[in-house]
Amino acid sequence: MNPPALSLCMITRNESARIQTCLDSVQSLGPELIVVDTGSTDTTLEIAARYGARSESRDFTFVDFSAARNHALALANGRWILVLDADERLDPASVPLIHDLVRRGDNAGYYFERMNYADGRKAPTIDHVVRLFPNRAEYRYRGRVHETIDASILNGGGLLVPTQIQIHHEFASDPESRRNRNHWYIGILNEEIAANPSDPSRLDFLAAEYHQLGMFDEAAEVAERIATLRPLDPEAQLNAGIYSLLYKLDCSRAAAHFAHSLQLRPGYPEAQSFLALAQGPPEARDQLRSRLRQGAGQLRHQ
């Protein structure tokens, strides 16, 4: 019997209110459905079973999202893997794009455009995540939280390719729940960093968690660590400079970071703009700081 073309791999926990919408969005793809559950006490697994999903439960006493995702990958029979979370849904216009990429069969991981919706925001924020890739044993997630598969695809000789495929993501509506998750993730990220101080990849996510909580001094310290560990990364220098400029109020240090970023990437427009801001009149910096305090601007972390 030939393997299916595509397997949808999910991890779940108490997602009965959302999983049906997610599964409905992929029905026209006809994927094998793989669900690894980490402790649901609601009807999540019953709903998945109605869609014909193969489900397995996994102990999650030790929190490790990569291990759960990799468990799902190991169960999949499809030639290709599609990854979605229960609070996400595939845009209908993206279905033929996925069909085309699966038919082509290139050794590549594909970035989806994720539209993130939260209460009180008129427009979604957008990020890009790898959610479609060949089913290969060497392609596995890493990171207990904020797990990623990008590095293993590159290490396995694959490419990372942007697409116009869109998924829609509904954030938790309760601000206190989001804050609790931020603090939970910070604790786990610090454990990962302590266990492997030579790996700077977790620091990007740590800075983002601090930033989302408004803990800008902590985020600035992490950004400086990243810039030190990645002296040849122009984006790391840019981010460290922005924190120095807007949150630490250290214009000279910020200017040094922006100048370094421009040495690494001549003509880098963001670095040029912020360098001009650091060397310009204080009124312009104060205006930007005010906008940031009101939530009008965000820093971007990898």
Secondary structure, 3 states (H helix, E strand, C coil): CCCCCEEEEEEECCCCCCHHHHHHHCHHHCCEEEEEECCCCCCHHHHHHHCCCEEEECCCCCCCHHHHHHHHHHHCCCCEEEECCCCEEECHHHHHHHHHHHHHCCCEEEEEEEEEECCCCCCCEEEEEEEEEECCCCCCCECCCCCECHHHHHHCCCEEEEEEEEEEEECCCCHHHHHHHHHHHHHHHHHHHHHCCCCCHHHHHHHHHHHHCCCHHHHHHHHHHHHHHCCCCHHHHHHHHHHHHHCCCCHHHHHHHHHHHHHHCCCCHHHHHHHHHHHCCHHHHHHHHHHHHCCCCCCCCC
